[in-house]
Amino acid sequence: MDERDTEISAETEYLFRHATVRDAAYQLLPMSQRARLHVLALDILEESTLGMNLDSVNELAEHARLAQVGVTFAGSELPIRELRYIRLAATNAASKYDNEVSCRLWERVADHASASAGERMEALTEAGVLYWMLGRRESALRCLTGAIDSSTTDSQRLAYCLIERGTLYRDIREYQNASADLARALELARQSGNKHLELRALGNLCTVQDSHMTQTGVKELYEPVLKLAREIGDDRAIGITEGQIGLACMRGDDFAGAERHLMESIEKLRAAGDKLNEGAMTSSLGTLFERRTDGDRRLNLMRAVQYHRDGLAIKEHLGFLFQKAAPLCGLASSHRLMGMLPEAEKYARQALQLSLEIGDPANIGAAYFELGAVQEARGEPVQAERTFSYGFLAIEESQAEAAKIKLLGALARLMAGQGDWEDAENHAHNAVQLASRVKDTRTRTRTRQLLRSIESRQKPTEDIDADFD
């Protein structure tokens, strides 16, 4: 190695020594003098940078904070200025999807002595929403519940908080809590006369109720939502509703109708700038092409892979970890059905790791199912049985009934395929018992058919990918 490569340049040495001397000199200053220097720096930076570059607000907030350390300025506006810049910094970080930083900043706003009750409520709500995007359920619920419990007379802000917590409960399939929050938010929104909040509360309440409805039932359910959305010109809400109708079409195997509604949903959501729901509907389109039986099967699966990838890319861009598990499971399933087992296993393990990290039972079950299905396709029945069993045990105490039923069905088919009729019958019987608790009549019918087939000692003909959602 050339000796010149290891030599420290004179310029670097000067800068290092200069920084060291500067820091030492700063530490030797009395607190009052340090504070005055930070006030001076704050005043100069406000005049020279604010309005030109939002990234500077972090530095402004820090100078405002340090200007208050160890001293008291009677009648000072420094706390108010600090709070303002923290809020701006939190908003700026969120706009760039730097959700981790934004969460910390919003919590600083909530804890700030100068924050009003309304500002505290807003900050906790924003932090809660972003924590959920990061997949941190406990932190999200802590912040959102703190916002709701804050003493405030602002019914519209309270309705907004309830909507956010209600949708979180919906995402983790705590439907009773979700319905309670969203119904309360709907009542508050109507009392305040805020039609935009009313639309959000009503639309999200419908998404809790529609999961097992037919296409006709979903259209009737969402008719008031569409009427209100058209009244106030909210194309985003219309786009979400089109997507929900598309999902109902898919449940009824109306693949052409599902594709039409989902495509229209994505178009409207993209035009409205709603990347979050656009990503969700794009992933659903991937699921549609994976399941559809009309057309060229290989081509459908290739399109499914592309839509799952597109949906995953949108969610990665937004930093929304919770919703990444579904397209990862979709990629695992699509690759498995195309016979690309190493790729399928890779995506299944990624989905499992992410779902375990977040603590999402439904996707934990889905990921274990995909991993077991890959092992079964590879001719490894012992490993597949172990994986399906681990998956069921991992979510047994949760409310993810559909995932549990699917894992039990997979175990029943696997055991029946090996001639182990007694174990197959036990698994099928347990699946039937669980299915009796769900609203979806197709699930109840399919599990009973599976049990009857095994009781008559006939290997089930239904494909392993039977949809028990």
Residue pairs with C-beta under 8 A, 6 or more apart in sequence:
26 34
29 37
31 69
31 70
31 71
32 70
32 71
34 66
34 69
34 70
35 66
35 67
35 68
35 69
35 70
35 71
36 67
38 63
38 64
38 66
38 67
39 63
39 67
39 78
41 63
42 60
42 63
42 64
42 67
42 81
45 56
45 59
45 60
45 63
46 60
49 56
49 60
50 56
50 57
50 60
54 88
54 92
55 92
57 85
57 88
57 89
57 92
58 85
58 89
60 81
60 85
61 82
61 85
61 86
61 88
61 89
64 78
64 79
64 81
64 82
64 85
65 82
67 78
68 76
68 78
68 79
68 82
79 112
79 113
79 114
80 114
82 112
82 114
83 109
83 112
83 114
83 115
83 119
86 105
86 108
86 109
86 112
87 105
87 109
87 119
87 123
89 105
90 102
90 105
90 106
90 108
90 109
90 123
90 126
91 102
93 99
93 101
93 102
93 105
94 102
94 126
94 130
97 317
97 318
97 319
98 319
99 130
99 133
99 134
99 319
100 134
102 126
102 127
102 130
103 127
103 130
103 131
103 134
103 139
106 123
106 124
106 126
106 127
106 130
107 123
107 124
107 127
107 143
109 115
109 119
109 120
109 122
109 123
110 120
110 123
110 124
110 127
110 143
110 146
115 123
117 150
117 151
117 152
118 152
118 154
118 157
120 147
120 150
121 147
121 150
121 152
121 154
121 157
121 158
121 161
122 147
122 157
124 143
124 144
124 146
124 147
124 150
124 161
125 143
125 144
125 147
125 157
125 160
125 161
125 164
127 139
127 143
128 139
128 140
128 141
128 142
128 143
128 144
128 147
128 164
128 165
128 168
129 140
129 144
129 164
131 139
131 140
131 143
132 140
132 168
132 171
132 322
133 318
133 319
133 320
133 321
133 322
134 319
134 321
135 321
135 322
135 354
135 357
135 358
135 360
136 358
137 168
137 172
137 358
137 359
140 168
141 165
141 168
144 161
144 164
144 165
144 168
145 165
147 161
148 158
148 161
148 162
148 165
152 158
155 188
155 191
155 192
156 188
156 189
156 192
156 194
156 197
158 185
158 188
159 184
159 185
159 186
159 188
159 189
159 192
159 194
159 197
159 201
160 185
160 197
162 181
162 182
162 184
162 185
162 188
162 201
163 181
163 182
163 185
163 197
163 200
163 201
163 204
165 181
166 177
166 178
166 179
166 180
166 181
166 182
166 185
166 201
166 204
166 205
166 208
167 178
167 182
167 204
169 175
169 177
169 178
169 181
170 178
170 182
170 204
170 207
170 208
171 322
172 360
172 361
173 361
173 362
173 398
173 399
173 400
174 399
175 208
175 399
178 208
179 205
179 208
179 209
182 201
182 204
182 205
182 208
183 205
185 197
185 200
185 201
186 198
186 201
186 202
186 205
188 197
189 195
189 197
189 198
189 200
189 201
190 198
195 228
195 231
195 232
196 232
196 234
198 228
199 225
199 228
199 229
199 232
199 234
199 237
200 237
202 224
202 225
202 228
203 222
203 225
203 229
203 237
203 240
203 241
206 221
206 222
206 225
206 244
207 244
209 221
210 217
210 218
210 221
210 222
210 244
210 248
211 439
211 440
212 251
212 438
212 439
212 440
212 441
213 221
213 248
214 248
214 251
214 252
215 245
215 248
215 249
215 251
215 252
215 254
215 257
217 248
218 244
218 245
218 247
218 248
219 245
219 248
222 241
222 244
222 245
225 237
225 241
226 238
226 241
228 234
228 237
229 235
229 237
229 238
229 241
230 238
235 268
235 271
235 272
236 268
236 269
236 272
236 274
236 277
238 268
239 264
239 265
239 266
239 267
239 268
239 269
239 271
239 272
239 274
239 277
239 281
240 265
240 269
240 274
240 277
241 265
242 261
242 262
242 264
242 265
242 268
243 261
243 262
243 265
243 266
243 269
243 277
243 280
243 281
243 284
245 261
246 257
246 258
246 259
246 260
246 261
246 262
246 265
246 281
246 284
246 288
247 258
247 262
247 284
249 255
249 257
249 258
249 261
250 258
250 284
250 287
250 288
250 291
251 442
251 467
251 469
253 293
255 288
255 291
255 292
255 293
255 294
256 294
258 288
259 285
259 288
262 281
262 284
262 285
262 288
263 285
265 277
265 281
266 278
266 281
266 282
266 285
269 275
269 277
269 278
269 281
270 278
275 314
275 317
275 318
276 318
276 320
276 323
278 314
279 311
279 314
279 315
279 318
279 320
279 323
280 311
280 323
282 307
282 310
282 311
282 314
283 307
283 308
283 311
283 312
283 315
283 323
283 326
283 327
283 330
284 311
285 307
285 311
286 303
286 304
286 305
286 306
286 307
286 308
286 310
286 311
286 327
286 330
286 334
287 304
287 308
287 330
288 304
289 300
289 301
289 303
289 304
289 307
290 300
290 301
290 304
290 330
290 333
290 334
290 337
291 465
291 467
292 300
298 338
301 334
301 337
301 338
302 338
304 330
304 334
305 331
305 334
305 335
305 338
308 327
308 328
308 330
308 331
308 334
309 327
309 331
311 326
311 327
311 330
312 324
312 327
312 328
312 331
315 321
315 323
315 324
315 327
316 324
321 354
321 357
321 358
322 358
322 360
324 354
325 351
325 354
325 355
325 358
325 360
325 363
325 366
325 367
326 363
326 366
328 347
328 348
328 350
328 351
328 354
328 367
329 347
329 348
329 351
329 363
329 366
329 367
329 370
331 343
331 344
331 347
332 344
332 345
332 346
332 347
332 348
332 351
332 367
332 370
332 371
332 374
333 344
333 370
333 373
333 465
335 341
335 343
335 344
335 347
336 344
336 370
336 373
336 374
336 377
337 465
339 377
341 374
341 377
341 378
344 370
344 374
345 371
345 374
347 370
348 367
348 370
348 371
348 374
349 367
349 371
351 363
351 366
351 367
351 370
352 364
352 367
352 368
352 371
354 363
355 363
355 364
355 366
355 367
356 364
361 394
361 395
361 398
361 399
361 400
361 403
362 395
362 398
362 400
362 402
362 403
363 403
364 391
364 394
364 395
364 400
364 403
365 391
365 392
365 394
365 395
365 400
365 403
365 404
365 406
365 407
366 403
366 406
367 391
368 387
368 388
368 390
368 391
368 392
368 394
368 407
369 388
369 391
369 403
369 406
369 407
369 410
371 387
371 391
372 383
372 384
372 385
372 387
372 388
372 391
372 407
372 410
373 384
373 410
373 464
373 465
375 381
375 383
375 384
375 387
376 384
376 410
376 414
376 464
381 414
381 417
381 418
384 414
385 411
385 414
385 415
388 407
388 410
388 411
388 414
389 411
391 403
391 407
392 404
392 407
392 408
392 411
395 403
395 404
396 404
398 404
401 434
401 435
401 437
401 438
402 438
402 440
402 443
402 468
402 469
404 434
405 431
405 434
405 435
405 438
405 443
405 447
405 468
406 466
406 468
408 427
408 428
408 430
408 431
408 434
409 427
409 428
409 431
409 446
409 447
409 450
409 466
409 468
410 464
411 423
411 424
411 427
412 424
412 425
412 427
412 428
412 431
412 450
412 451
412 454
412 460
413 424
413 450
413 459
413 460
413 462
413 464
414 424
415 421
415 423
415 424
415 427
416 424
416 453
416 454
416 459
416 460
417 459
421 454
421 457
424 454
425 451
425 454
425 455
428 447
428 450
428 451
428 454
429 451
431 447
431 450
431 451
432 444
432 447
432 448
432 450
432 451
434 447
435 443
435 444
435 446
435 447
435 448
435 468
436 444
438 444
440 468
440 469
442 467
443 468
446 462
446 466
446 468
447 468
449 462
450 460
450 462
453 459
453 460
453 461
454 460
